[in-house]
Amino acid sequence: MNTPDIHISKPYIAAEKAAGANTPSPLSHPSAAHAASSADLPRAAEYAALENPLVLAARAFEKDGKVVLAVLTEPIYLASERAELKKLLEESAAAAGCGDAAVTFDLEVYRRISPEMPEELKSVILKKLQIA
């Protein structure tokens, strides 16, 4: 897995060390626990998924208490590895307070998820994933 090197300037690193370990880095995203406490379950599921190094991007929505999490990942060649990652992401979402989140690797579902998506589209996606 090739990941690009991230270079951060030395003054920033020195300032971060001086601030101490309890100060969150401005480069880090809010934690999944913070998102869950603000009652934004889809956002909590996204943050939980993005903590996994294989996940490149995540989008989620909620309808009728069900959270659908669509993810884009690094290439995964074995079905067993994909199933294991799906289980890990479901467990991560549950730990973030999202309950039973349905995880999908479907690119079409990922592309259709947006903040302004209509309720009808959410229903169609739930039916496609056989959740409804």
C-alpha positions in Angstrom: 0.0 0.0 0.0 1.6 3.2 -1.2 0.6 6.2 0.9 2.0 9.7 0.2 4.4 11.2 2.7 3.0 14.1 4.6 5.4 16.8 5.4 4.6 19.2 8.2 6.8 22.3 8.9 9.1 22.1 11.9 7.6 25.2 13.5 4.2 23.6 13.6 5.6 20.4 15.1 7.4 22.4 17.8 4.2 24.4 18.6 2.2 21.2 18.8 4.7 19.6 21.2 4.8 22.8 23.3 1.0 22.8 23.6 1.0 19.4 25.2 -0.7 16.1 24.6 -4.1 17.2 25.7 -4.5 19.8 23.0 -6.1 18.4 19.8 -4.2 18.8 16.6 -5.8 21.2 14.1 -5.0 18.7 11.4 -7.0 16.0 13.0 -10.7 15.5 12.5 -13.2 15.6 15.4 -13.4 12.2 17.2 -16.2 9.9 16.5 -17.3 10.2 20.2 -17.6 14.0 19.8 -19.8 13.6 16.7 -22.0 11.0 18.4 -22.5 13.4 21.4 -23.8 16.1 19.0 -26.6 13.7 17.8 -25.2 13.5 14.3 -25.1 9.7 13.8 -24.2 9.7 10.2 -21.2 11.9 10.9 -20.2 9.7 13.8 -20.3 6.7 11.5 -18.2 8.5 8.9 -15.5 9.5 11.5 -15.4 6.0 12.9 -14.9 4.5 9.4 -12.2 7.0 8.5 -10.1 5.9 11.5 -9.4 2.7 9.6 -6.3 3.1 7.4 -7.9 1.1 4.5 -10.8 3.5 4.3 -10.2 6.4 1.9 -13.6 8.1 2.1 -16.9 7.6 3.8 -20.5 9.0 3.5 -23.5 8.1 5.6 -27.1 8.9 6.1 -29.8 8.0 8.6 -33.4 7.2 8.0 -35.9 5.8 10.6 -33.0 5.1 13.0 -31.0 3.1 10.5 -27.6 4.3 9.5 -26.2 3.5 6.0 -22.4 3.9 5.7 -20.9 3.8 2.2 -17.1 3.6 2.0 -14.3 3.8 -0.6 -11.3 1.7 0.3 -7.8 0.8 -0.8 -8.0 -2.2 -3.1 -9.0 -5.3 -1.2 -8.6 -8.5 -3.2 -9.9 -11.3 -1.0 -13.6 -11.6 -0.1 -12.6 -12.7 3.4 -10.6 -9.5 3.9 -13.5 -7.4 2.6 -15.9 -9.3 5.0 -13.6 -8.8 7.9 -13.3 -5.0 7.1 -17.1 -4.7 6.9 -17.4 -6.4 10.3 -14.8 -4.0 11.8 -16.5 -1.0 10.3 -19.9 -2.1 11.7 -18.3 -2.6 15.1 -16.6 0.8 14.9 -19.9 2.5 14.0 -21.6 0.7 16.9 -18.9 1.8 19.3 -19.4 5.4 18.1 -23.0 5.2 19.2 -24.6 4.5 15.8 -26.2 1.2 16.7 -26.5 -1.3 13.8 -25.0 0.5 10.8 -25.2 -1.1 7.4 -21.9 -0.9 5.7 -21.6 -1.0 1.9 -18.7 -0.8 -0.6 -21.2 0.1 -3.4 -19.8 3.0 -5.4 -23.3 4.0 -6.7 -24.6 4.3 -3.1 -21.5 6.3 -2.1 -22.0 8.7 -5.0 -25.7 9.3 -4.3 -25.3 10.1 -0.6 -25.4 13.9 0.0 -26.6 16.2 2.7 -29.6 17.3 0.6 -30.7 13.8 -0.5 -34.5 13.4 -0.6 -36.3 10.9 1.7 -37.4 8.9 -1.4 -33.8 8.3 -2.4 -33.0 7.2 1.1 -35.8 4.7 0.9 -34.6 3.4 -2.5 -31.1 2.8 -1.1 -32.5 1.0 1.9 -34.4 -1.3 -0.3 -31.4 -1.8 -2.6 -29.3 -2.8 0.4 -32.3 -5.0 1.7 -32.5 -3.1 4.9 -36.0 -1.7 4.7 
